[in-house]
Structures are given as structure tokens and as C-alpha cells.
Amino acid sequence: MMSLRFRNGTTVSREIQAAVSAGKGASPIIESLLLDDPLSDELVIAVQAAAICHTDIGISEWSETPRVFGHEGAGIVTDIGRDVSRFKIGDRVVATFGSCGQCRNCNDSHPAYCFDNIALNIEGQRSRPALTRPDGNEIGGAFFQQSSFATHALVTERNVVAIPDDMDFATAAPLGCGIQTGAGAVINNFAAEAGRPLLVIGCGAVGLAAIMAGEIAGCFPIIASDINADRLDHAKKYGADVLVRGDDPNFVGKVREASSGGVSYALDAAGTQTTFESGIACLHPGGNFGVLTIPGGFEDPVSHPGGLSFMTTTMTGIIEGDSVPDSFIPWMIEQHRAGKLPYDELITRYPFEEIATAFEAQRSGKAIKPVLIFEGLSP
């Protein structure tokens, strides 16, 4: 693609198609934008598939300005910055979360808890605008250091991982966040041990990935909870030993009975005050409660039930499954190929042009894991 214009002395070299969310939860609309040239540590990928996550929807409802979301992209490298050494043009990659690579947590192999996590991922921090309209007005980009709801995306060398040549892009895309978060919660955050009981509340893509990982880890029993019967059927298919409806008035009692006194690990993927309190109540002393999302807004206080559980259990905030993507994504690919992590069965594919329909399918629960396909749009 030829250079189109200059902005503050910087050449903007690409006109792309991107899904712009205007703000306040407005449906994304595809329009032509200009993509900045890569910085020294960045790459450009031609996006071939991008999965939709509840985070895309949640942040789009919270945001007040036009932005391009998407943080589970997979594609082909088309351009690289001058300091990039690990990738070359033509490489096939999946994009994941951004991290600074310099803080204490990044240096200690916990990049998901990077000191700059919010700035890099939620706010899309970058030294100059990644995306502009042809009239020069900035559009929020670099979401999770990618904004992959577009035909092309800027990513950093730190937040892409190579995938096998024979791996389908639509299968690779969800590994960037949702599947990584669910599986990583069990394998990394909990470091789950065989024979220990696991409770998963909420059986969407993240919860089902956690159930699959629980089976890999040898957890027993694996107890699944949801208010949707179809989701519970999925949970049983992918490894749950016991099913308990989330609206059962004796929920805690049934979980504690099934686990002989309480679970060692409880993962809350539903994020209500009720699931927060009941999940904690289902733990035995020394158990670990994993929080994927919290009731209300992130700035609102959350009421802890207190009591003895406050002193005898642990609560862990789950971010990206505490993954080191360079090693954990290949591990997940290995498990998938061995038939132990069949998350691809959760995917529903949509053409990029139908992104508004795919958003609604995710919001309503009609699709467990919608994935946008860019066939013919990303040369």
C-alpha cells in the first residue's frame, strides 16, 4: 500500500478497514482508517481472524470516545520495526496482551500483572496515535496493543507468539485471551493439584476452558455451575463431574456435599455479588477463590461475606491466567492437538462485515466464542 499522508512529520502508510465503536456501547461500524507505521519494536499483521471477548463489549460500553477494539487477533506479519529480531515478514502469529518487559513482575515471569497493564491494554497507550481518520482525527487504537477488529493491526514484539504453519487462524485467535485466561487460571494461578476439587461458576468460553484445564490437571470432582442448561451440557461434555444450577437455592450445600466438605479451587466467571459470596462459601479452609470479574464497576467496593472464611481462604485476582504467552500458548496448542483442550468446538465464525451481529451473539450468549474471519480482506 502506498503512503497516504503525513502527520507531524510521520508517514502514515496504510489505509485499512476497521470496526469503529463510537462509544457508550454503540454497535461497531466498519470504516476506512489510516494505520501508523510501526515503531521500532512493533510489527504490522494482516489480520486473518479475531475472536470476540466480553471485555471488548464491556469496555465499549464504558468508553465515551471512538475506539477500535479486538484483543484476540491472529494473522500474518507484513511489516516490522527496525529493532524487531524474533519475527520476519510472512510469519504466522497470534496476538495477546501487552506488557512493558521492564517492571518487576515482567522480569519475574508475571507479565499479565505488568505495572503498566491498564495503560497498555485497556487504555491502549502508545507514543503516538495508531489510528486516525482520513481527516486527521484520532481514533482510539492499540487496545491490548493490537486493536485487531481491523484488516491490519499494529502489535509489539512482546505480544505476539508464532503459531504452526498448519494451524487455522480462527482456531489460534481465542488463545490470545479467553482460552488462555480460563486454562491459565487453573494451571498457573491455582497450580491445581490432581485429586483436588474444582468449582467453575459460569460456563462461557473462559469457564469451559478452565474445566478442560481442570481435567488435564486431574482435579476431582470438577463441579460446574451456570443458569443456562445448554452451558451446563457443554460443561459435562468437557469434563465436569457434577452440575449445579446457579439459581439452586441450596447451591452452596450441594457443592460442599459433592466435594466432601468444600472445594480447593473456585473460579468465578460470572461476576455477581451472589456468585462472589457463594463461591467463597464453597471453599474448604485453605481454598483459593479466583476472581475473573467483579460485581458492579471496577471502582466500586465489593462486599466480602467476612467471617472465618476471611481468615482461612485466599482470594486471587485472575488476569490472563498469569500466563507467559511465549511458553503457555505453545503449551495450549500442544494440549489442543492432543485432544485435551478442544476449545475449537466452541467457535462460531462470522465474516468481518457481520461484526455487529457477532457482538450481539456474544452479548446474548447465542455464541460461546464468536470469531471474525477476514478472508479476502487482508492481503
N, C-alpha and C positions, 0 to 999 in steps of 0.2 A: 504494500500500500504506500502511496506517495505521501510526503509531508504536506500538511494542510494549512498550518498557520503557526504563528509564533506567539508565545505568552511569556512576558518578562524575559525575553531572550532565549526561551526554551522551545525547541521544536516539538510540536505535537504531531506524531507521525501516523496515527491510525484513526480512522473513522470506524466505529464499531456499533453494533446493535446491543442495547442494554435495556433491562426491565427496570424502569424508574418507579419507585414508590414515593408518591408525592408527600406523604406524611399522614399522621392520625389514622393509620390503618387503611388508607386508600388502596384499591387494587393496583398492582403494578401494571404499567403500560410500556410497551416496547417503543423505544425511540433511538435516533442516531445520536451518539455522543462521540467526543474526542478523548482518546486514551493517551496519557502522557508516556513519554519514553521511559524505559526502565532506569532506575537509579543503579549505582554501581553493584549493589548486592541483589538486584531484582531480575526477574525473568518475566517474559510475556508468554502466556499459554493460550493457545486456541482451545477454548472450552468445548469439550465433546459431550459432557454430561454434568449436571449439577443437581444434587439432591436438595430437597426442601426439608427444613427442620422447624420445630415450633419456635426456636429462637428467632428465625427470620421473621415469623409472623408477630411474635411478641415485641421485638424491637421496632418493627414497622408501625405497630400501634402506638408505641411510646414516642417515636421520633416525630418531630414537628417540621422537619425540612426534607426536601427531596433527596433520596439516597438510593443506591443500588446495593441490594443485599446479596445473599448467597455465600455460604461458607463451607460447602461440601462439593467442590469442583474437581473435575478430572479432565485432563486434556494433553495436548502436545506442545512442547516448548518451541516457540517460533523466534524468540529473540532473547539475548542475555546481556546483563550488565558487564562492565569491564572486569569486575573482581570476582565474578562467578566462576567457580572451578569444578564443582561437583556435577554440573549438568551441561548438556550441549543441545543445540538445535536438533529437533526431531525426537528427543526423549519423551517418553510417556510417563506422566506423573499424576499423583493425586495431591490436592492441596488441603491443608489442615490449618490449625490455629497458629497465630503469630506469637513470637516471643523474642525478647531482646538479645538473649545469648550471653549477657554480661552480668546479670544480677546474681545474688547468692543462690536463689532457687534454680535458675537456669544452669549455673555451674555445678549444682548438686543433683542434676538429672531430674528436676521437677519443673520443666518449662511451662506446664499448664498453670502453675502458680507463680509465673513471672511477675515481678514487681510492676511491670507495665502492662499487665494483662488487659485491663479495662481500656487503657488508652489505645493499645494496638488493635484490639479485637472489636470491642463494642463501639469505640469512638472512631476507629479507622485512622489512627494517627499516621501521618506521612509528612515529609519535609516540604512537599508541595502538592497541590491538588492532583489526584489521579485521574479525575474525570471532569470534563466540562461540556457544556452545550456549545454548539457552533457559535452562539452569540457571546461566548466567553464566560457565562455564568457557571459557577462551580456546582457540581452535583456530588453529594457525599459518596466517596468511594473507599477503597482499602478496608472494607468490612472484613474482619478476621484476616486482614492483609490479603484479600483476594477480590471480593465483590464479584462472585462468579456467576451471577444471573446476567450474563453477557457473553457475546461471542468470543471476546478476548478479555483476559484478566491479568493484572499485574500481581505477581506474587514475589516472595522473598526466597532466597536460597534456603533459609531455615524452615520455611513452612511448606515445602513440597517434598514428596517422597516418590522415588521411582517405583513403577509397577511393572509386572511382567508383560512382555510383548503380546502374549496371547490373552491377557485379561481384558474383559469387556469394560469399557469406561463407565457404563451405568452401574456395573457391579462394584467398581472401585470407588465411585464418588461417595457413598454413605460412610466409608471408612474414615473420612476426614473429621467427622464429629460424632454423629449419633451412635453408630455401632461401636466406635472407639470409646465413647463415654460409658455406655452400658457394660460392655465387656471389661473395660479398664476398671470400673468401679469394683467389680468382683475380684479380678486378678491382681490389680495394683493397689487400689485404696484399701480394700479389705484384706488383701493377701489371703483369700479364703482357703481354708483347710478342708481336706476330704473328711466327710462324715459330719461336718458342721451344718446345722440347719440355716437355710437362707429364705428370707421373705422378700418378694418383689411386689411393690404396690404400684399398679399402673403398667399395663401390658401393651404399650405402644412400641415403637422401634427400639428405643433405649431399654425399656424394661425387658423386652423379649431377648435382646442381645445379652442382657445380664443373666437371664435364665439359661441361655445357651452356654454362657461362660461358667455359670454355676455347675452345670453338668460336666463341663470339661474339668473343672476343679475338683469334682467329686462330692459336692455339697449334698447333704441328705438330712431331712427331706427338703426339697425345693417347693416352697409354698407361693402361689401366685394369687394376686388379688386384682380385680377390676369390677366395674359395674356393667361392663359390656360382655354379654355372653359369648360373642364371636371372638373377642380378645382372649377370653379365658380358654376357648377351644384352641387358639393358637398357642397359648402358654402350655397347655397339656401336650400339644404336638412337639414342642421344642424343649421339653424336659421337666415341666412342673409335675411334682408327685401329688400335690394337694391343691385344690382350687377352693378359694373362699371369696364369695361376693363382697365387694367393698361396702355395700349397704346392708350387710347382715348385722342385725342388732347385737349378735353375740360374736362379732368379728374377733376381738382380742381373745376371748375364751377358746374359740375354735383353733386359732393359730397356736396358742400356747399348748393346747391339748395335742395337736398334730406334731408339735416339736418337742414334746415331753418336757414342758416347763419353760419354753421360750426359745427364740431364735438367737443365733450368734450374730447374724448379719441381717439388717432390714434396710432395704433401699426404697426410698420414696420418690417415685417418678410422677406423682400426681400433684403434689404441692398444695394441699388444702390444710386448714388448721386441724380438721378431723384426722386426715392421714398422718399428719405430723405427730399428733398426740397418740394415736393408736399404734403407729409404728414403734414409737419409743416404749409403749406399754407392752409390746410383744417381745421385747428383748429379755434374755436372762441376764443376771449380773455379769458384767464384763463384756456384754454385747456391744455391737457397733451399729449406729444408725447413720446411714448415708443419705445426705440431702442433695437432691438434684435441682430442686426448685423450691421456693419458699412461699408460704401464704402471703397474699397481698403484694405490695410493692417492695422493691429491694431496700428502700429507705425506711420501711415501716417496722416497728418492733414485732417480734413473734413471741407469743405466749408459750413458755415451756411448762409442761404439767408439774414439774418440780418433784418433790417427794424423794424417796430413796433412789429412784432412777437417776436423779440428777447427780448423785454421788457414785453410782455403781455402773454407769454405762458411758459410752463415748459417742459423740456426735461429730461426723466428718462431712465437711462441705466437698461435694464431688465436682471437680472441674476437669472436663475432658478425660476422665478416668485416670488422672495422674500419669498420663502417657508420655513416653519419649517416642514421638512418632517414627523416628528413623528405625527403631527396633520393634515397636509394638504393631505398627501397621504391617510390616512383613510377617510378624507372628500371626496376626489375624488372617492374612491371606493364606498362610500355611494351614491354619485351622479350617478355613473355608474349603480349601482344596481337599482336605481330608474328610470333608463331610460333617465336621463337628460344629461349624458355625454357618449354618445355611441361611444367613440373613437375606440373601438374594431373593428368596421366596417371598419376602415382604414387599418387594419393589413393584410399584405401578408406574409405567412410563408414560410421559406426556411430551408432545412436541413443545419446543420452547415457546412457540406462538400461543400455546394454551396455558401459560403460566398462571393467569388469573383463576382458571379452572382448577389447576393443580394446588394453588394456595387454598382454595375453598375446600378441596378434598382433604387436605391436611388439617385445616381448621375444624372441619366437621367430623373427622375420623373416618371418612369414607375410604381413604387410602392410608395404609400404615406408613409407607415410605414412598412418597412421590419423587420421581426423578425426571428432570427435564432433559430432553435429548436434542442436540444441536446439529443433527445430521444435515449436511449440505449448507450449513450456515457459517462454519468456521474453517475456511481454507488455510 
